[in-house]
Every structure is written in structure tokens, then in C-alpha cells.
Amino acid sequence: MNIVICDKDKMFSEELEDKILKFLMSESSIKIFSCSKELIASIMNCKYDIIILSIYKPASNGFEIARLIRRIDSKAIIVFAAIAQKQVSDNVEFLADGYLIKPIDDVNLEKTLRYAVELKRRFDGNGALTAKLKGGGTIHLRFEDIIYIESSIHYLKVSTRRAVQEYHGKISEAARDLSNKGFAQSHRSFLVNMAYIWCISSTEIKLINEDVLPVGRTYSKQLNERYRSFKKGE
């Protein structure tokens, strides 16, 4: 695991590094950054599995950094570190994959790390979609690259991080086939990869790439339940 700690407190970062190495031992390599600008610059060129991001006042600054990280690498596992639970607890469900409260408790740290490692492995081993393209030929897309699928008469539009592809299929069949691959139906015409969700309201989903998808009334409750389970790694 490639892990990053971003905190302006050098002593805290070094102590946290020692604790992580104690729990994960040879499984991880760790980099430390003292400011978010250095972190973002590094993420543009390197892939990190787990990012531990400290939150200071105003907390909104840290949340914007987390959003930017998600745009660059949707699969990175983000863990907030804060001095008070109220700084992050209301936002952690949609903005991050976990949080730690300073001073860091060893038991909670180990639990959070184990969960983060398992979630990362789950994202990386998801498989691929194979389908016949509208214009002929066959498409192979990794599930992790698919942002959402939209029904379009007799075809499905697949939006990925690189392009939009159309293939033969029905949204009901896609929802059935991808239900255990991290996807959830938000509307009769939309199927979303939950790894790309930024936040959910009663009427729409905002994605980390700033696309907005509708939420149908009949799908809202199940969508929220599935997303909570997804974030918990269930």
C-alpha cells in the first residue's frame, strides 16, 4: 500500500507514520507532505492507495482538497484526521472513507487502516464489462472506469473517465448484472458507480466529475441504503 500523510504538524505526521508501519509492517510505503499544494502536485504524477488528510479550521478547505483528490483519482481512499469529531462526522459519509480524531487512538487507527486496505482491494479487483457496441465490434471496460450508465431507447450509454460509448442492452439487465459490482440504480434510466458519488440529495446525485444525475422517487431509499453499505465495505 502506498500511503500519504498530509499535515502541517511534522511531529504528528512522523508519529502517525511509525504507528502505521507498526500495524501494516512491510505492506506499506509512506510519504509525508506538510501542505496540500505539495500533495496535489504529487497525486498528479503518482498513484496513492490511502491518503490521510488533516482537517483544520475552516474545515471546508480540507473538504475542497478531498474533492479535488477525488477528481484526480476516484479510487484513492481518503481518511480525515481532525481535532474534533464535529469537524468531520457530518461530512465523512460523502467526502471521505473514514476519519481519525487526534490524538490518534491505536485501536481506532488499526481498525480504520484495515478497513481502508480492504476497501482499496475491493475497488481494484472489480472485473470488466464486455458488450457489443452500437456501431459494431466489442467493448471491454473495467468496472472501475465506468462512471455511470444511461438508458437511451434501445441502447445504453456508458460514461467513463475517457469517453462515452454506446452498446446494445437494457438498463434492467445492467442493473441486475452490476448490482454486486458497486453499482446502484438511481432512476429508471440511470445506473451509477457508487465510487464516483460526491453527494446525494432526495432528487439528484452529484458526481466527483461534477456531472449531476436524477434520483427517482421510487429509487431514493434503496439508493441511500446501498450507498451507506458500500461506504462501510459491506
Helices and strands as residue ranges (DSSP letters): E 2-6, H 10-24, G 25-27, E 29-33, H 36-43, E 50-54, H 59-72, E 77-82, G 85-87, H 92-95, E 98-101, H 106-124, E 128-132, E 138-142, G 143-145, E 146-152, E 155-160, E 164-168, H 171-178, E 183-187, E 190-193, G 194-196, E 197-200, E 204-207, E 212-214, H 220-232
